[in-house]
């Protein structure tokens, strides 16, 4: 619990790097139309991630349980997910597998406070865009979101 609270505090107080601005990140997809779904059972982490991701110009939807996300209407493109691995009901990896089997998967960034080899191995097998260990740098998350959205944005041939 302490590491998650540290993450929440760090995400809200850490200054952004001057090399890239929130405006630079908005170039993926149409401005303001990209959606980032955040799934974490810690409300302070959800709140911090919502602030950070919104400040970067993206729409954000947060969920506290996998069942809430699974029951929601997921966008088909110009969207990605930031998913905690350790959740109630099932792991974030299991939830992503359910979405994949149902044809509703989105590019995913996995986050976790656990650094053990088993967690890392399971996460890497699920082929995430990025695996970030809490506490992580804001820039690392925002860069991963940009990469994920680039994969989720339809090409002119998909329209």
C-alpha positions as CSV (number, residue, x, y, z in Angstrom):
1,X,0.0,0.0,0.0
2,X,2.8,2.4,0.8
3,X,4.4,2.0,-2.6
4,X,1.1,2.8,-4.3
5,X,0.6,5.9,-2.2
6,X,4.1,7.0,-3.0
7,X,3.3,6.5,-6.7
8,X,0.2,8.6,-6.4
9,X,2.1,11.4,-4.7
10,X,4.9,11.2,-7.2
11,X,2.6,11.3,-10.2
12,X,0.9,14.5,-9.1
13,X,4.0,16.4,-7.9
14,X,6.7,15.4,-10.3
15,X,7.4,18.2,-12.9
16,X,7.2,17.2,-16.5
17,X,10.4,17.1,-18.5
18,X,10.9,20.2,-20.6
19,X,11.9,18.2,-23.7
20,X,8.3,17.4,-24.6
21,X,5.2,19.3,-23.8
22,X,1.6,18.1,-23.4
23,X,1.0,19.9,-26.8
24,X,3.6,17.6,-28.4
25,X,1.8,14.5,-27.2
26,X,-1.6,15.6,-28.6
27,X,-0.5,15.0,-32.2
28,X,-1.5,11.3,-32.0
29,X,-5.1,11.0,-33.3
30,X,-7.5,13.9,-33.3
31,X,-6.9,16.4,-30.5
32,X,-9.0,15.5,-27.5
33,X,-10.6,12.5,-29.1
34,X,-8.1,9.9,-28.0
35,X,-9.3,7.9,-25.0
36,X,-7.2,6.3,-22.3
37,X,-8.9,3.7,-20.1
38,X,-7.2,3.4,-16.7
39,X,-7.8,0.3,-14.5
40,X,-6.4,0.3,-11.0
41,X,-8.1,-0.7,-7.7
42,X,-6.4,2.2,-5.8
43,X,-8.5,5.3,-6.2
44,X,-5.6,7.6,-5.5
45,X,-3.6,6.1,-8.3
46,X,-6.7,6.4,-10.6
47,X,-7.1,10.1,-9.6
48,X,-3.5,10.9,-10.2
49,X,-3.4,9.2,-13.5
50,X,-6.6,10.9,-14.6
51,X,-5.0,14.3,-13.8
52,X,-1.8,13.5,-15.6
53,X,-3.3,12.0,-18.7
54,X,-6.0,14.7,-19.0
55,X,-3.4,17.4,-18.7
56,X,-1.6,15.8,-21.7
57,X,-4.8,16.3,-23.7
58,X,-6.4,12.9,-23.7
59,X,-9.9,11.8,-22.5
60,X,-9.7,9.4,-19.6
61,X,-12.1,6.8,-18.2
62,X,-11.1,5.1,-14.9
63,X,-12.2,1.8,-13.5
64,X,-11.6,0.2,-10.1
65,X,-12.4,-3.4,-11.1
66,X,-12.0,-5.6,-14.1
67,X,-15.7,-6.3,-14.2
68,X,-16.5,-2.6,-14.6
69,X,-14.2,-2.3,-17.6
70,X,-15.4,-5.5,-19.2
71,X,-19.0,-4.3,-18.9
72,X,-18.3,-1.0,-20.5
73,X,-18.5,0.0,-24.2
74,X,-14.9,0.0,-25.4
75,X,-13.8,2.3,-28.2
76,X,-12.7,0.5,-31.4
77,X,-9.8,2.8,-32.2
78,X,-7.9,5.9,-31.0
79,X,-7.8,4.3,-27.5
80,X,-5.6,2.4,-25.2
81,X,-5.6,1.0,-21.7
82,X,-3.3,1.5,-18.7
83,X,-3.9,-1.6,-16.5
84,X,-2.6,-2.6,-13.1
85,X,-1.6,-6.2,-13.0
86,X,-2.7,-7.0,-9.4
87,X,-6.5,-6.4,-9.1
88,X,-9.5,-7.8,-7.3
89,X,-11.5,-10.4,-9.2
90,X,-8.7,-11.3,-11.6
91,X,-5.3,-10.1,-12.7
92,X,-5.1,-7.3,-15.3
93,X,-3.4,-9.8,-17.6
94,X,-6.3,-12.2,-17.3
95,X,-8.7,-9.4,-18.1
96,X,-6.7,-8.4,-21.2
97,X,-6.9,-12.1,-22.3
98,X,-10.7,-12.0,-22.0
99,X,-10.8,-8.8,-24.1
100,X,-8.5,-10.4,-26.7
101,X,-10.7,-13.5,-27.0
102,X,-13.8,-11.4,-27.4
103,X,-12.2,-9.3,-30.1
104,X,-12.3,-6.1,-28.0
105,X,-8.7,-5.8,-27.1
106,X,-6.8,-2.4,-27.2
107,X,-3.1,-1.7,-27.0
108,X,-2.2,-2.0,-23.3
109,X,0.3,-0.6,-20.9
110,X,0.7,-2.7,-17.8
111,X,1.7,-1.2,-14.5
112,X,2.6,-2.9,-11.3
113,X,4.3,-2.4,-7.9
114,X,5.7,-6.0,-8.0
115,X,9.1,-6.5,-9.4
116,X,9.4,-10.2,-9.0
117,X,10.5,-12.4,-11.9
118,X,7.2,-14.3,-12.1
119,X,5.1,-11.0,-12.5
120,X,7.5,-9.7,-15.1
121,X,7.5,-13.0,-17.1
122,X,3.7,-13.1,-17.1
123,X,3.4,-9.5,-18.1
124,X,5.9,-9.9,-21.0
125,X,4.0,-13.0,-22.3
126,X,0.9,-10.8,-22.7
127,X,2.8,-8.5,-25.1
128,X,2.1,-5.1,-23.6
129,X,3.1,-1.8,-25.3
130,X,5.1,-1.2,-22.0
131,X,5.5,-2.7,-18.6
132,X,6.0,0.1,-16.0
133,X,7.0,-0.5,-12.4
134,X,5.6,1.8,-9.7
135,X,6.7,4.4,-9.1
136,X,7.3,5.3,-12.7
137,X,8.2,8.5,-14.4
138,X,5.4,10.6,-15.9
139,X,7.3,10.8,-19.2
140,X,7.6,7.0,-19.5
141,X,3.8,6.6,-19.1
142,X,3.0,9.4,-21.5
143,X,5.4,8.1,-24.1
144,X,3.9,4.6,-23.8
145,X,0.4,6.1,-24.2
146,X,1.5,7.9,-27.4
147,X,3.0,4.6,-28.8
148,X,-0.2,2.7,-27.9
149,X,-2.5,5.3,-29.5
150,X,-0.4,5.3,-32.7
151,X,-1.1,1.5,-32.9
152,X,-4.8,2.1,-32.2
153,X,-5.4,5.0,-34.6
154,X,-7.0,3.7,-37.9
155,X,-5.1,4.2,-41.0
156,X,-6.8,5.8,-44.0
157,X,-7.4,2.3,-45.4
158,X,-9.3,1.3,-42.3
159,X,-12.0,3.9,-42.7
